[in-house]
Amino acid sequence: MSSDNESDLINPLGSVRRMCADKTMTYKCSTLRLRRKFFSVFLSMLTFSFLLLICLMFSYITEPLAPVHDIHPVHKYNINCSAIYDLDPVEAGKALLIRQKQVVEDDDDNLINLTSNCPVFLQSRGYNDVCVSEEEKNFPLAYSLVVHKYAWMVERLLKATYSPSNIYCIHYDQKSSAQFISAMEGLARCLPNVFIASKREFVIYASISRLKADLNCLSDLLQSDVKWKYVINLCGQDFPLRSNIELVSELKKLNGSNMLETSRPSKLKKERFAFHHELKDASFEYQKLPVRTKEKKSPPPHGIEMFIGNAYFVLSRDFVVYMNSSAVVKDFLAWSEDTYSPDEHFWATVVRLPGVPGEVPRSQPDITDLMSKARLVKWSYLEENLYPQCTGTHVRSVCIYGAAELRWLLNYGHWFANKFDTKVDPILIQCLEEKLEEKQQLFQSVASPTCHKKRRDATKQSSSSSL
């Protein structure tokens, strides 16, 4: 190899200069210079991008998550829940004072911000510490949550019923605020067994849309990989009165039957489905309402005998599968489109159809709301006759419970209750959460010692991290 060639290999720039000395190489020379300039710029940009990426990665790794003990996603009050349960007059007076002067509203935006960082949300709200016994693992439950406001109340309902073995469908009203919808989407993003209904309704009070909201969730839940045993529907102002492991134990005893109210309708209730109803504008909070016309409806299809109840249920998987594929049920649903509050006769009637899984025979006596454990509601006109007086307040004759009813609620025998509102009495929800957690841990320690050990280990780790 010549010395010129060796020099060219060592110093390519000298080679370029010699090439440029030749007039015939002028065009090639210009091209090489442009390429060399472009390559230098490209190399500089690539180096800068790489350094920027390293800086970003380093800042992400070295910036720790906010300490869990510094996060207060739900306001906690200084109250002794055991004393509230025991009806201690001093603590009851303290709870009443808090309710009158110190209620702190939990903002939907706070939940949005918290769920924007899923690891912090899961840790701060205790989802990472939820243990599952073998009994719960082998008996998963499904939930249909039809909600439209109070995002933190929905989250607290979800947490109180939560088990990793369960599956949860959230149906939010299409009319809900953007903040509420964002908060619900955040819950579904952070929790792997929580999802948003694939089809969502503009829910109108007492119309077919309320029933369709639950049906949409039931359809989605059947498509889930989780082979749940029972499904429970709830609204945003419901709350459990049993821990998950207690509920599993109770539902096993149903042995495939269903739990819901189903009674023969009074003459007044019959008018709800004897006449055609049309949606009309309303001048108060509901905006629209089904209004009765003078047009009489035809009798129910297939000779179906009508029963009435409420919108809430505990249904077996077999019942839902049957209902989802039944032509008779589909015809009955279509017939119910123009009735008033069809969710209050649909489930009560379908469960009485001959041959449905978990059938309640038509000859069987009424199952009232106090006989059905699915949902406890306290009506103002029945207080002091069937149950003690409401210690909260009333909305449309329904009691919004107060803290003084904690003991009664937990011991009455129902699985869920309505209505709760942290703006009316935040102490009751806080104490229910505490009592349910105590019972969950107690029953799990007996049913699954390994689960109990995991809880102790999690507690030790939490204590160590806070030191």
C-alpha positions as a printed Julia matrix, in Angstrom:
467×3 Matrix{Float64}:
    0.0     0.0     0.0
    1.41    3.42   -0.97
    2.28    6.07    1.58
   -0.44    8.32    0.11
   -3.08    5.67    0.7
   -1.88    5.06    4.25
   -2.02    8.79    4.86
   -5.55    8.86    3.52
   -6.66    6.19    5.97
   -5.12    8.07    8.88
   -6.32   11.5     7.75
   -9.43   11.28    5.54
   -9.64   15.07    5.47
   -6.32   15.26    3.54
   -7.77   12.89    0.98
  -10.77   15.14    0.56
   -8.53   18.15    0.02
   -6.54   16.38   -2.7
   -9.76   15.34   -4.39
  -10.91   18.94   -4.33
   -7.65   20.06   -5.95
   -8.73   18.35   -9.12
  -11.22   20.56  -10.97
  -13.0    17.51  -12.34
  -13.86   16.49   -8.75
  -15.53   19.8    -7.73
  -19.09   18.37   -7.69
  -18.04   15.36   -5.61
  -16.14   17.62   -3.26
  -19.2    19.76   -2.52
  -21.3    16.68   -1.89
  -18.79   15.24    0.54
  -18.57   18.51    2.44
  -22.37   18.66    2.8
  -22.5    15.07    4.0
  -19.7    15.68    6.47
  -21.49   18.78    7.83
  -24.82   16.93    8.09
  -23.16   13.99    9.87
  -21.55   16.34   12.42
  -24.91   18.02   13.16
  -26.67   14.65   13.38
  -24.01   13.28   15.74
  -24.34   16.35   17.99
  -28.13   16.04   18.11
  -27.91   12.33   18.87
  -25.44   12.95   21.7
  -27.64   15.7    23.17
  -30.76   13.47   23.0
  -28.93   10.59   24.66
  -27.69   12.82   27.5
  -31.19   14.26   27.95
  -32.66   10.77   28.16
  -30.07    9.76   30.78
  -30.92   12.84   32.84
  -34.63   12.11   32.72
  -34.12    8.48   33.68
  -31.82    9.44   36.51
  -34.25   12.04   37.88
  -37.12    9.49   37.74
  -35.13    6.82   39.55
  -33.7     9.07   42.21
  -36.95   10.93   42.94
  -38.74    8.79   45.57
  -42.5     8.3    45.77
  -44.2    10.48   48.33
  -44.07    8.76   51.74
  -47.38    7.0    52.36
  -47.71    8.44   55.86
  -47.61   11.97   54.34
  -50.65   11.29   52.15
  -54.15   11.79   53.5
  -56.52   10.84   50.67
  -59.59   10.59   52.92
  -60.04   12.85   55.91
  -59.94   10.88   59.17
  -61.58   12.17   62.32
  -60.28   11.73   65.86
  -63.03    9.42   67.1
  -63.21    6.15   69.06
  -65.34    3.83   66.93
  -65.53    1.14   69.61
  -67.11    3.73   71.92
  -69.51    4.77   69.13
  -70.48    1.12   68.67
  -71.08    0.82   72.44
  -73.26    3.97   72.33
  -70.98    5.81   74.74
  -72.74    9.18   75.37
  -69.51   11.2    75.52
  -68.19    9.85   72.2
  -71.65   10.11   70.62
  -71.73   13.78   71.64
  -68.29   14.26   70.13
  -69.48   12.67   66.86
  -72.51   14.97   66.83
  -70.28   18.02   67.32
  -68.05   16.96   64.42
  -71.11   16.47   62.25
  -72.43   19.94   63.07
  -69.22   21.96   62.78
  -66.23   20.04   61.44
  -67.27   18.05   58.35
  -64.5    18.09   55.74
  -65.62   17.38   52.17
  -63.37   15.09   50.14
  -62.81   16.62   46.7
  -63.14   14.56   43.5
  -60.02   16.28   42.15
  -57.99   14.8    45.02
  -58.96   11.3    43.89
  -58.07   12.18   40.29
  -54.64   13.37   41.42
  -54.08   10.33   43.6
  -55.02    7.8    40.89
  -52.67    9.57   38.47
  -49.94    7.75   40.41
  -51.27    4.2    40.78
  -48.49    2.83   43.05
  -49.07    5.63   45.56
  -52.85    5.23   45.33
  -52.72    1.47   45.9
  -50.31    1.77   48.82
  -51.92    4.75   50.53
  -55.43    3.25   50.36
  -54.27   -0.2    51.5
  -55.12   -2.21   48.38
  -51.65   -3.77   48.41
  -52.29   -5.22   51.87
  -55.62   -6.9    51.04
  -55.31  -10.61   51.74
  -57.37  -13.4    50.15
  -58.23  -16.58   52.0
  -58.69  -19.84   50.1
  -62.43  -19.64   50.76
  -62.62  -16.21   49.11
  -60.34  -17.23   46.25
  -62.6   -20.17   45.41
  -65.79  -18.12   45.64
  -65.29  -14.86   43.69
  -68.04  -12.26   43.63
  -69.04   -9.74   40.96
  -70.31   -6.21   41.5
  -72.32   -3.85   39.32
  -71.81   -0.31   40.61
  -74.23    2.17   39.02
  -73.01    5.59   40.12
  -73.15    9.24   39.12
  -71.6    11.44   41.84
  -69.45   11.52   45.01
  -66.27    9.92   43.63
  -64.65    9.39   47.04
  -67.77    7.67   48.33
  -67.61    5.27   45.36
  -63.95    4.57   46.11
  -64.7     3.9    49.78
  -67.54    1.56   48.8
  -65.16   -0.21   46.41
  -62.45   -0.5    49.07
  -64.91   -1.81   51.7
  -66.04   -4.62   49.36
  -62.65   -5.16   47.73
  -60.96   -8.48   47.2
  -58.43   -9.25   44.44
  -60.47  -12.37   43.67
  -63.61  -10.33   42.88
  -64.53   -8.43   39.7
  -66.1    -4.95   39.61
  -68.0    -3.17   36.83
  -68.51    0.59   37.19
  -71.31    2.19   35.2
  -71.15    5.95   35.44
  -74.01    8.1    34.19
  -73.25    9.81   30.9
  -74.54   13.02   32.52
  -71.92   12.86   35.3
  -69.38   15.65   35.66
  -66.06   15.44   33.84
  -64.26   15.28   37.21
  -66.37   12.35   38.4
  -65.85   10.44   35.14
  -62.1    11.07   35.3
  -62.02    9.76   38.88
  -63.87    6.58   37.88
  -61.51    6.05   34.95
  -58.61    6.46   37.38
  -59.97    3.72   39.65
  -60.33    1.37   36.68
  -56.79    2.18   35.51
  -55.2     1.48   38.9
  -57.14   -1.64   39.91
  -56.77   -4.64   37.57
  -60.13   -6.2    38.51
  -62.14   -2.99   38.08
  -63.44   -1.89   34.68
  -65.83    0.63   33.16
  -69.02   -0.67   31.53
  -68.56   -0.93   27.77
  -71.95    0.71   27.17
  -73.13    3.58   29.35
  -76.58    5.12   29.64
  -77.93    8.61   30.17
  -79.74    7.52   33.3
  -83.17    9.07   33.87
  -84.84    8.55   37.22
  -87.59    5.88   37.21
  -87.0     5.07   33.53
  -85.76    1.97   31.7
  -82.26    3.51   31.49
  -81.61    2.71   35.18
  -82.38   -0.96   34.54
  -80.29   -1.0    31.37
  -77.28    0.34   33.28
  -77.23   -2.82   35.41
  -77.95   -5.05   32.41
  -74.95   -3.53   30.59
  -72.68   -4.38   33.51
  -74.12   -7.9    33.84
  -73.43   -8.54   30.17
  -69.83   -7.36   30.56
  -69.34   -9.37   33.74
  -70.41  -12.56   31.96
  -67.61  -11.92   29.44
  -65.02  -11.63   32.21
  -62.42  -14.35   32.77
  -63.42  -14.35   36.45
  -65.95  -17.16   37.02
  -67.84  -15.35   39.75
  -70.5   -17.16   41.77
  -72.87  -14.29   42.62
  -73.37  -10.73   41.41
  -74.44   -7.82   43.6
  -75.6    -4.43   42.35
  -75.05   -1.28   44.36
  -75.34    2.49   44.0
  -72.97    5.19   45.22
  -74.76    5.72   48.53
  -74.81    2.05   49.55
  -72.32    0.5    51.95
  -71.6    -3.06   53.07
  -72.49   -4.32   56.53
  -70.44   -7.51   56.13
  -66.79   -8.05   55.28
  -65.98   -9.94   52.09
  -65.16  -13.2    53.87
  -68.4   -13.01   55.88
  -70.37  -12.33   52.72
  -68.79  -15.31   50.95
  -69.78  -17.53   53.88
  -73.37  -16.21   53.77
  -73.73  -16.58   49.99
  -72.52  -20.17   50.09
  -75.53  -20.95   52.27
  -77.87  -19.76   49.49
  -76.87  -22.88   47.56
  -77.72  -21.33   44.19
  -80.85  -19.43   45.23
  -81.17  -15.67   44.83
  -81.7   -12.91   47.4
  -84.05  -10.04   46.55
  -87.41   -8.5    47.39
  -90.41   -9.93   45.48
  -93.98   -9.2    46.53
  -97.46   -8.98   45.06
  -98.24   -5.44   43.9
 -100.81   -3.19   45.54
 -103.49   -1.53   43.41
 -101.47    1.69   43.41
  -98.26   -0.04   42.33
 -100.1    -1.82   39.5
 -100.69    1.54   37.84
  -96.95    1.81   37.26
  -97.13   -0.88   34.59
 -100.83   -0.82   33.63
 -100.48    2.44   31.68
  -98.12    3.73   29.01
  -95.62    6.3    30.35
  -93.81    9.05   28.43
  -90.72   11.01   29.38
  -91.56   14.63   30.2
  -89.43   17.56   31.31
  -89.35   18.0    35.08
  -88.81   21.29   36.91
  -86.58   19.86   39.66
  -83.39   17.82   40.05
  -84.33   14.9    37.78
  -84.82   17.05   34.63
  -86.98   14.33   33.05
  -89.47   11.86   34.49
  -91.75    9.14   33.1
  -95.29   10.51   33.25
  -98.4     8.31   33.08
 -100.7     8.73   30.09
 -104.3     7.6    29.68
 -103.23    4.85   27.28
 -103.56    1.38   28.81
 -100.87   -1.17   28.21
 -101.43   -4.68   26.94
 -100.94   -7.49   29.52
  -97.38   -8.76   30.08
  -96.16  -11.21   27.4
  -96.24  -14.98   27.88
  -98.85  -14.7    30.64
  -96.23  -13.42   33.09
  -97.56  -12.7    36.58
  -96.27   -9.38   37.93
  -94.41   -8.91   41.21
  -92.76   -5.82   42.64
  -89.65   -5.22   44.72
  -86.7    -2.85   44.43
  -83.82   -2.3    42.05
  -81.24   -4.19   44.11
  -80.37   -7.87   44.13
  -77.97  -10.7    44.85
  -78.17  -13.09   41.88
  -76.46  -16.37   41.08
  -74.32  -16.7    37.97
  -76.65  -19.4    36.64
  -79.62  -17.05   36.95
  -77.84  -14.28   35.01
  -76.72  -16.7    32.27
  -80.28  -17.99   31.91
  -81.75  -14.49   31.88
  -79.23  -13.29   29.29
  -80.31  -15.94   26.8
  -84.05  -16.2    27.53
  -86.48  -15.03   24.81
  -89.19  -14.69   27.46
  -87.03  -12.33   29.52
  -86.12  -10.29   26.42
  -89.81   -9.91   25.54
  -90.62   -8.88   29.1
  -87.82   -6.3    29.06
  -89.16   -4.8    25.81
  -92.68   -4.71   27.3
  -91.31   -2.85   30.36
  -89.76   -0.03   28.29
  -92.65    2.4    28.83
  -93.48    1.56   32.45
  -92.65    3.57   35.56
  -89.52    2.46   37.41
  -89.25   -0.92   35.66
  -86.21   -1.88   37.77
  -88.64   -2.21   40.69
  -90.69   -4.93   39.02
  -88.29   -6.54   36.51
  -86.07   -8.53   38.9
  -88.92   -9.29   41.29
  -90.96  -10.77   38.43
  -88.21  -12.62   36.55
  -87.1   -14.49   39.7
  -90.66  -15.88   39.91
  -90.66  -17.28   36.34
  -91.04  -21.07   36.34
  -87.76  -22.84   35.63
  -85.32  -19.99   36.26
  -82.27  -20.98   38.33
  -82.97  -20.16   41.97
  -86.67  -19.7    41.21
  -88.96  -18.29   43.88
  -92.24  -20.15   43.21
  -95.24  -17.92   42.52
  -97.1   -19.72   45.27
  -94.5   -18.71   47.84
  -95.43  -15.78   50.15
  -94.08  -12.3    49.64
  -90.41  -11.64   50.34
  -90.34   -8.1    51.73
  -87.39   -5.72   51.91
  -86.89   -6.6    55.57
  -86.88  -10.32   54.75
  -84.41   -9.94   51.9
  -80.88   -9.39   53.2
  -79.74   -7.72   50.0
  -80.31   -4.13   51.14
  -81.55   -2.4    54.27
  -83.48    0.85   53.81
  -85.09    2.75   56.66
  -88.32    4.54   55.69
  -89.51    7.5    57.77
  -93.12    6.28   57.93
  -92.07    2.92   59.4
  -89.66    4.25   62.02
  -90.37    3.33   65.63
  -92.67    0.57   64.35
  -90.28   -1.68   62.42
  -86.98   -0.06   63.35
  -85.59    2.74   65.54
  -85.71    6.39   64.57
  -83.23    7.77   62.04
  -80.4     9.7    63.69
  -79.22   11.35   60.48
  -81.69   13.04   58.16
  -84.26   12.09   55.5
  -84.33   12.45   51.71
  -87.61   11.5    50.01
  -88.64    9.57   53.15
  -85.4     7.54   53.17
  -83.09    7.78   56.18
  -79.5     8.91   55.66
  -77.97    7.11   58.61
  -76.15    8.7    61.53
  -73.31    7.38   63.69
  -75.72    6.39   66.49
  -77.07    3.66   64.16
  -73.71    1.89   63.78
  -74.53   -0.93   66.21
  -78.05   -1.41   64.83
  -76.82   -1.57   61.23
  -74.13   -4.16   61.95
  -76.45   -6.39   63.97
  -79.74   -6.19   62.08
  -78.79   -9.01   59.71
  -78.66   -7.38   56.26
  -75.61   -7.46   53.99
  -75.8    -3.92   52.59
  -77.65   -0.73   53.47
  -78.72    2.58   51.93
  -78.34    5.64   52.32
  -75.0     6.99   53.5
  -73.59   10.45   52.96
  -70.31   11.74   54.41
  -71.66   15.29   54.24
  -74.45   14.25   56.62
  -72.4    12.01   58.94
  -68.77   11.18   58.08
  -68.19    9.35   61.38
  -70.53    6.49   60.49
  -68.64    5.64   57.28
  -65.29    5.85   59.05
  -66.47    3.54   61.84
  -68.08    1.08   59.42
  -64.77    0.88   57.54
  -62.92    0.23   60.78
  -65.35   -2.41   62.05
  -65.49   -4.25   58.72
  -61.69   -4.33   58.52
  -61.54   -5.74   62.06
  -64.02   -8.49   61.17
  -62.25   -9.28   57.89
  -58.95   -9.78   59.69
  -60.55  -11.78   62.5
  -62.34  -14.22   60.19
  -59.36  -14.53   57.87
  -57.03  -15.31   60.78
  -59.22  -18.31   61.55
  -59.9   -19.37   57.96
  -56.39  -18.78   56.59
  -53.44  -18.46   59.02
  -51.04  -17.77   56.14
  -53.16  -14.79   55.14
  -52.99  -13.55   58.73
  -49.19  -13.91   58.67
  -48.97  -11.86   55.48
  -50.93   -9.11   57.19
  -48.53   -9.09   60.14
  -45.54   -8.97   57.78
  -47.12   -6.08   55.87
  -47.72   -4.24   59.13
  -44.08   -4.74   60.19
  -42.81   -3.47   56.84
  -45.08   -0.45   57.04
  -43.87    0.33   60.57
  -40.22   -0.03   59.51
  -40.67    2.28   56.52
  -42.24    4.98   58.67
  -39.34    5.05   61.16
